[in-house]
Amino acid sequence: MINKPLILITNDDGIHAKGIACLVEAMKEYGDLVVVSADESHSGMSHAITVKKPLYLKDMGEKDGVRYYMTNGTPVDCVKLALHTVLHRYPDYIVSGINHGSNSSTSVHYSGTLGAAREGALNGIPAIGFSLLSYESDADFTECHKIIKVVFEDVLKNGLAPDVYLNVNIPYTDKVKGIKYCRQGKGKWVEDFIERTDPRGRQYFWLTGHFENLEPEATDTDEYYLDNDYASVVPCSIDATDSVSLKENKNYEL
Amino acid sequence: MINKPLILITNDDGIHAKGIACLVEAMKEYGDLVVVSADESHSGMSHAITVKKPLYLKDMGEKDGVRYYMTNGTPVDCVKLALHTVLHRYPDYIVSGINHGSNSSTSVHYSGTLGAAREGALNGIPAIGFSLLSYESDADFTECHKIIKVVFEDVLKNGLAPDVYLNVNIPYTDKVKGIKYCRQGKGKWVEDFIERTDPRGRQYFWLTGHFENLEPEATDTDEYYLDNDYASVVPCSIDATDSVSLKENKNYEL
């Protein structure tokens, strides 16, 4: 008897999001699926973990052969709870998403969707984060299916390098032209805080902003390919070391 | 008239922590200091931003020539608020810490202290995160002063490469032997959830765990040098791309 792969699915938009339902649909043919996701959205939670309050875990039962668990934690908490409490063994793969909105360029650092994928890589598990470039809660995820199929089957066949996870972004268009494996573009979020006064007279701020592409002329970045109707796949390393800086070989004795 | 550098100081242990007071002391000679920090600790908040609730900012006044502001946000929120609301210009440097506890190896991904430094780098500002390898709230930070002096004066003199921030960890010992610029060691947190039942009969979990060095034989990592009473400095890149994986030059037309 051949065991099917065990695949953990999570996201940062919560268990009720359309994106995770689409990811479950797309992944069904590849293995036994277990979903561990949060009761509400955890956008912008990055690689955060919950250390100051207890985590709850609710068994939501099985639906169409898929097991669902709901937590009050961050995406990384979901992966940790799944690995150590829900599953009886490490999953063979972790897929996260489909995020409602882009996680391209430096957004990888803010994204809970990619936090979950990175946590997979930190535990030696091949992991992929998928995002669609639409923030609509009722976005059309139809085009995502073929991207997920190609990218996941490539990982099934070739594996991933150790310590590497994939950041996959999908343009919101009727026809995705193809899939490009490429580097992370340079970019940043430019903040524009909304400033108001609360009923008690205290000033408060809402964080808001827009993304700025810092190399608009580049033709080899995720930003470039997404702008040209290609899905982008950035292989990301959990090793943050900037090896170029290390070549200076600096040391100080004290 | 020569303007002194403007230096933003933040941390993830909150404005009342001993570590940030020590960092302020150590940095005083280098410029005009502004502290923006949280009302409570935000350990494990990584690069998280607050998008679902408003942020408050309280002017705590001036003390010994240093201006203090308190927020209810994450370390990255503190940097964003400082850049866009508190300061009238971008600071010349951002220093974060001194964290109570290690942020070596892959802990860089969970750390709010390093989240703040990374946010500096994302905005083109030279940034350093400092951590002491003691979780004690009343730890002795004496040895940190000389490390901060050497590392910061090196940055003052030579600058940092674009998109790079420094992850500095300091061993908790009476005599730090020296400072080694080195790579991030491989390691992971092994979880060991504490499982309990609340008064309403619901099962809950506390996240706890210990760090495991995955390459104990290596002699060129931050973990190795810290174990041998050296402070470690890992230059970290905001570019997560794994360029080795990209050499396969994969593309798919659809």
Interface residues (C-beta under 8 A of the other chain):
Chain A: S41 S43 G44 M45 S46 H47 A48 I49 T50 V51 K52 P54 L55 Y56 L57 T74 V76 D77 K80 L81 L83 H84 T85 T106 V108 H109 Y110 G115 R118 L122 N123 K146 I147 V150 D154 L160 A161 D163 V164 N167 V176 K177 G178 I179 K180 Y181 C182 R183 Q184 K186 K188 W189 E191 D192 F193 E195 R196 D198 R202 Q203 Y204 F205 W206 L207 V233 V234 P235 C236 S237 I238 D239 A240 T241 D242 S243 V244 S245 L246 E248 N249 K250 N251 Y252 E253 L254
Chain B: S41 S43 G44 M45 S46 H47 A48 I49 T50 V51 K52 P54 L55 Y56 L57 T74 V76 D77 K80 L81 L83 H84 T85 T106 V108 H109 Y110 G115 R118 L122 N123 K146 I147 V150 D154 L160 A161 D163 V164 N167 V176 K177 G178 I179 K180 Y181 C182 R183 Q184 K186 K188 W189 E191 D192 F193 E195 R196 D198 R202 Q203 Y204 F205 W206 L207 V233 V234 P235 C236 S237 I238 D239 A240 T241 D242 S243 V244 S245 L246 E248 N249 K250 N251 Y252 E253 L254
